[in-house]
């Protein structure tokens, strides 16, 4: 009886401690609910829209093809390009999934194969349309009875280049945010923050000094990942290596500063880790890493556009898979840079407020 009384007392003590630890309790209850909501409402495997670009000199031809697309391809969002070069630019930037060149003989349909899931769905959806294009059902006989269908960038629809290139962004997010989130919180938890204050460091100096070693670690990590991807999975290393290095550096700095912000807000390492996990979960699910971005509902895409990983995945996949140049990814670099600036300002202000509590 005494043994069970001691066990009961320990259970009561542990339950009271768990209820009082709101951060742990919130993580235990909140993370499963967040996962169910994200997977239930935000994650879809079938794309809701298929961006299609038409190239045709005749407005009547373009209108007719657009009408066929809307009748035969579910979710087709049609736009028109002035030339084949403009359509190719849209493909390289990832702004369209399918291009239809009506001025060629025979008509040419090109599908972006960089994302194997989207490409497979697009090829299946466009199959019925190409039959209608080759044999028009509106009585016109303007077109030849053949249609050329090409898959660009990833003709074999291999999944390794798509997943491995995106894995670079996921790993950098996880490691950079986590390591920097523990840096400042570790000093506070161990009681060594007063020793740093004796050096009379300023917030900017503290941020740079704390994060510089982790930035070098991120550079080494990214280099190792790309080298392993090239050797093991035949993922091509692009010619625009300077652009790739610039994008990776900006992304690493963004995540490091974000983790430092978490570190200044947390009183110990455990809350900092919890903040990191709560940020990483929606980033990995809503960025388009595992599931098609255009398949998500509008509210999920809006949240995803606020995450730096979403833009970095478009950049890295555009450079590695589609050979994108600086002008093609500039639209993704700007929001990531803006996010970095805002988070840096917030981290500096939070660090300043924290340091004021430790006068020297």
Protein Blocks (a to p, Z undefined) as FASTA:
>chain_A
ZZmmmmmmmmmmmmmmmmmmmmlmmmmmmmmmmmmmmmmmmpcfbdfbdcdddddfblkl
mmmmmmmmmmmmghiacdddfbfklmmmmmmnopafbdcdfkbccddddddfkbmmlmmm
mmmmmmmmmmmmmmccehpakbccbdcdddehilnopaklmmmmmmmmmmmmmmmmmmmm
mmmmmmmmnopmmmmmmnopafklmmmmmmmmmmmmmmmmmmmmmmmmmmmnopacdfkl
mlmmmmmmmmmmmmmmmmmmmmmmpmbfklmmmmmmmmmmmmmmmnommpcfklpcfklm
mmmmmpmklmmmmmmmmmmmnopafklmmmmmmmmmmmmmmmmmmmmmmmmmmmmmmcZZ
